[in-house]
Amino acid sequence: MTVFVIQAEGLQTYYGKSHILKGVGLEVREGEIVALLGRNGAGKTTTLRSLMGLSHPREGTVRVFGEVTTDWQPDRIAAAGVGYVPEGRRIFANLTVEENLKVPLERPGPWDIARIYQLFPRLAERKGNKGRQLSGGEQEMLAIARALLLNPKVLLLDEPSQGLAPLIVQEVFRVVVSAREQGISVLLVEQNVRAAVEIADRAYVLGDGRVVYSGVAAELAKDEDRVRALAGASAEHWEPEGT
């Protein structure tokens, strides 16, 4: 039996008068990584914000673990088991690594600070350093670590590789795969298309606020033309496919 951790149908989301999402629908199943791809301005971050209750859609439905959460506030969605790592990391620059890790409210589950240090040895080495002293990659690891301490069942990650060197991108994506191995489902918004489709089970592509492709990530990875086209994905260049 397929278990859906997140389902979205027909999302119509606006910022003021700007119509950003135009009928977006997607699904994240238990135990999988789903990549949400597309050029800048396609609506990827707005999709995550709509799922997380930060930007309520005017129309459409969001379900988390089968329960309608469309009008819920972010704290209630987080309490239901959804972890969110926004673009830009947003750690506390004047707190040490360890102090940053103590900020999230403890929730029952396997993740604690000791386990975080096992997963992120680099953070263990830097635990006395302030957030502003960390590299971009270390800050991203810290942002993901804080989300894991909430013991979520699903993680929403917005551009975790942004601005990072290739070797550090590999390390961050290793952590994403490790989260899935620990039973956490992941919805990954990412500009690094090749890296994302290598670890994802399925992929969606947005173009101008609409889903213009959905399918198995490995199949997308084989299609060089489509992968190259992602820098300017649009409905004219893509034919929607079923999941």
Wavefront OBJ file of the C-alpha trace (Angstrom):
o trace
v 0.000 0.000 0.000
v 1.399 3.400 -1.008
v 1.642 5.874 1.867
v 1.648 9.555 0.919
v 3.344 11.952 3.324
v 2.498 15.055 1.260
v -0.132 15.568 -1.435
v -0.928 18.846 -3.161
v -3.700 19.366 -5.702
v -4.532 22.404 -7.814
v -2.550 24.976 -5.830
v -3.265 28.562 -6.872
v -0.952 30.837 -4.870
v -0.562 34.592 -5.211
v 1.784 37.250 -3.865
v -0.500 40.264 -3.887
v -1.823 40.443 -7.440
v 0.990 38.274 -8.847
v -0.276 34.799 -9.731
v 2.652 32.477 -8.881
v 1.295 28.910 -8.740
v -1.253 27.959 -11.379
v -2.694 24.598 -10.461
v 0.397 22.880 -9.037
v -0.017 19.308 -7.857
v 2.574 16.877 -6.519
v 3.010 13.910 -4.225
v 5.732 12.721 -1.879
v 5.527 9.093 -0.859
v 6.891 7.540 2.268
v 10.627 6.800 2.084
v 11.468 8.638 -1.131
v 13.367 11.699 -2.304
v 11.427 13.885 -4.733
v 13.235 16.628 -6.657
v 11.360 19.823 -7.568
v 13.221 21.459 -10.451
v 12.874 24.432 -12.762
v 14.409 27.770 -13.652
v 14.475 30.781 -11.340
v 11.017 32.254 -10.900
v 9.210 29.037 -11.848
v 7.486 28.783 -8.457
v 9.624 26.228 -6.608
v 10.083 28.169 -3.371
v 6.457 29.283 -3.426
v 5.438 25.639 -3.669
v 7.394 24.809 -0.524
v 5.967 27.863 1.250
v 2.447 26.788 0.244
v 3.038 23.294 1.609
v 4.514 24.702 4.824
v 1.687 27.150 5.505
v 3.837 30.230 4.942
v 1.911 31.273 1.805
v -1.648 30.001 1.857
v -3.010 29.118 -1.601
v -6.268 30.771 -2.627
v -7.400 27.514 -4.190
v -6.293 23.908 -4.001
v -5.635 21.402 -1.247
v -2.588 20.353 0.756
v -2.594 17.097 2.714
v 0.113 16.037 5.154
v -0.072 12.384 6.197
v -3.591 12.301 4.784
v -4.912 15.258 6.802
v -5.972 18.479 5.074
v -3.520 21.185 6.197
v -4.211 23.874 3.565
v -5.129 26.537 6.129
v -2.856 25.413 8.964
v -0.173 27.696 10.384
v 3.502 26.696 9.964
v 4.027 25.722 13.602
v 1.139 23.262 13.442
v 2.491 21.749 10.215
v 5.952 21.458 11.762
v 4.455 19.770 14.822
v 2.804 17.243 12.485
v 6.277 16.110 11.401
v 7.383 18.431 8.595
v 10.888 19.909 8.757
v 11.697 22.951 6.606
v 15.125 24.282 5.645
v 14.567 27.551 3.756
v 16.840 29.039 1.144
v 19.593 31.105 2.738
v 20.148 28.802 5.764
v 19.091 31.362 8.417
v 21.207 30.110 11.276
v 22.023 32.321 14.264
v 25.301 34.024 13.343
v 26.208 35.031 16.907
v 25.513 31.637 18.484
v 27.938 28.729 18.459
v 27.175 25.548 16.543
v 26.138 23.828 19.767
v 23.979 26.765 20.833
v 22.287 26.733 17.407
v 21.536 23.038 17.878
v 19.920 23.705 21.252
v 17.451 26.230 19.792
v 14.880 23.737 18.363
v 12.324 22.427 20.831
v 12.992 18.763 21.545
v 10.517 16.336 20.060
v 10.432 12.588 20.680
v 12.460 10.578 18.203
v 15.885 9.213 17.327
v 17.643 12.487 16.515
v 19.585 14.229 19.274
v 22.739 16.353 19.294
v 25.023 13.351 19.795
v 23.588 11.658 16.717
v 23.839 14.903 14.749
v 27.567 15.011 15.482
v 27.891 11.444 14.195
v 26.197 12.397 10.939
v 28.070 15.706 10.670
v 31.616 15.193 12.018
v 32.507 18.629 10.672
v 29.959 20.238 12.995
v 31.371 18.298 15.922
v 34.795 19.739 15.124
v 33.350 23.272 14.935
v 30.836 23.063 17.782
v 32.456 25.959 19.653
v 32.577 28.225 16.596
v 29.947 30.873 15.992
v 27.627 30.577 13.034
v 29.249 33.498 11.234
v 32.614 31.704 11.354
v 31.338 28.689 9.413
v 31.761 28.137 5.690
v 28.683 28.064 3.469
v 28.708 24.280 3.456
v 28.990 24.095 7.236
v 26.120 26.562 7.600
v 23.953 24.410 5.319
v 24.815 21.321 7.365
v 23.874 23.200 10.532
v 20.551 24.287 9.024
v 19.717 20.692 8.068
v 20.882 19.462 11.470
v 18.530 21.839 13.270
v 15.628 20.552 11.181
v 16.539 16.934 11.962
v 16.494 17.682 15.697
v 12.746 18.247 15.358
v 12.579 14.549 14.404
v 10.512 15.162 11.257
v 8.971 12.486 9.073
v 9.502 14.595 5.950
v 12.042 17.312 5.095
v 11.468 20.230 2.725
v 14.850 21.516 1.512
v 15.120 24.733 -0.506
v 18.321 24.985 -2.591
v 20.695 23.239 -0.148
v 23.605 23.321 -2.640
v 23.317 27.020 -3.457
v 26.718 28.695 -3.566
v 28.630 25.617 -2.462
v 31.783 24.099 -3.961
v 31.256 20.767 -5.781
v 32.907 18.648 -3.062
v 30.735 20.243 -0.395
v 27.643 19.692 -2.552
v 28.466 15.987 -2.547
v 28.706 16.035 1.244
v 25.364 17.819 1.647
v 23.654 15.424 -0.757
v 25.173 12.483 1.145
v 23.322 13.786 4.179
v 20.069 13.986 2.195
v 20.441 10.346 1.158
v 21.286 9.408 4.740
v 18.069 11.075 5.921
v 16.072 8.919 3.526
v 17.897 5.831 4.818
v 16.747 6.836 8.299
v 13.136 6.782 7.112
v 12.694 10.494 6.371
v 10.991 11.449 3.109
v 12.517 14.462 1.316
v 11.147 17.104 -1.055
v 14.207 18.782 -2.561
v 14.118 22.095 -4.440
v 17.371 22.336 -6.347
v 19.081 24.225 -9.173
v 21.837 21.612 -9.441
v 19.783 19.370 -11.700
v 22.355 16.648 -12.309
v 23.144 16.199 -8.628
v 19.450 16.198 -7.704
v 18.327 13.579 -10.237
v 21.183 11.300 -9.178
v 19.757 10.920 -5.674
v 16.034 11.465 -6.278
v 13.459 8.739 -6.868
v 11.065 10.983 -8.775
v 11.167 14.508 -10.189
v 8.788 17.317 -10.981
v 9.660 20.307 -13.145
v 7.889 23.643 -12.827
v 7.602 26.165 -15.630
v 5.779 29.457 -15.091
v 3.938 28.159 -12.038
v 2.779 24.908 -13.615
v 4.013 21.311 -13.463
v 5.404 20.695 -16.933
v 7.059 17.335 -16.237
v 6.704 14.555 -13.688
v 8.325 11.174 -13.762
v 11.082 8.874 -12.575
v 14.247 10.853 -11.826
v 16.522 8.262 -13.438
v 14.591 8.570 -16.693
v 14.942 12.348 -16.612
v 18.679 11.980 -15.959
v 19.048 9.980 -19.193
v 17.450 12.728 -21.270
v 20.310 15.115 -21.939
v 18.184 17.521 -23.956
v 15.645 17.865 -21.190
v 18.300 18.233 -18.499
v 19.969 21.012 -20.504
v 16.587 22.633 -21.138
v 15.939 22.938 -17.403
v 17.761 26.259 -17.278
v 14.788 27.658 -19.194
v 12.051 25.106 -18.656
v 8.730 26.210 -20.039
v 5.431 24.643 -20.949
v 6.287 25.074 -24.626
v 9.320 22.813 -24.299
v 7.844 20.122 -22.058
v 4.992 17.692 -22.325
v 3.441 16.727 -18.966
v 3.786 13.069 -18.078
v 2.113 10.908 -15.456
v 3.918 9.789 -12.327
l 1 2 3 4 5 6 7 8 9 10 11 12 13 14 15 16 17 18 19 20 21 22 23 24 25 26 27 28 29 30 31 32 33 34 35 36 37 38 39 40 41 42 43 44 45 46 47 48 49 50 51 52 53 54 55 56 57 58 59 60 61 62 63 64 65 66 67 68 69 70 71 72 73 74 75 76 77 78 79 80 81 82 83 84 85 86 87 88 89 90 91 92 93 94 95 96 97 98 99 100 101 102 103 104 105 106 107 108 109 110 111 112 113 114 115 116 117 118 119 120 121 122 123 124 125 126 127 128 129 130 131 132 133 134 135 136 137 138 139 140 141 142 143 144 145 146 147 148 149 150 151 152 153 154 155 156 157 158 159 160 161 162 163 164 165 166 167 168 169 170 171 172 173 174 175 176 177 178 179 180 181 182 183 184 185 186 187 188 189 190 191 192 193 194 195 196 197 198 199 200 201 202 203 204 205 206 207 208 209 210 211 212 213 214 215 216 217 218 219 220 221 222 223 224 225 226 227 228 229 230 231 232 233 234 235 236 237 238 239 240 241 242 243
